[in-house]
């Protein structure tokens, strides 16, 4: 996949240093992936869920959530947000996934 929005991950990890290792692992796997569906994603990240038009990945032992949109046809993944679990629970991010 071509991964866009890496600056969102970098900005988040500067503020939340505990997220860096799991974010780097996610980036490496996503860039190497050839996903065509949620089923394919779950072969790599078994806890990924689809919410509206977004895909939600659990990072860092369920401490962080990465929200992304994916165009499987063009193999482009766009990171929308990386959130702490508590920010994720506020559901404000869902507006961008309708």
URLINRA-V256533 format. One record per run of one state. SS is the DSSP state (helix for helix, strand for strand, loop for the rest). FROM is the first residue (numbers start at 1). LEN is the number of residues. If there is no record, write none. Layout:
ss={SS	SS}
from={FROM	FROM}
len={LEN	LEN}
This chain:
ss={loop	strand	loop	helix	loop	helix	loop	helix	loop	strand	loop	strand	loop	strand	loop	strand	helix	loop	helix	loop}
from={1	2	5	6	16	17	33	38	45	49	52	54	60	64	72	76	85	90	92	98}
len={1	3	1	10	1	16	5	7	4	3	2	6	4	8	4	9	5	2	6	1}
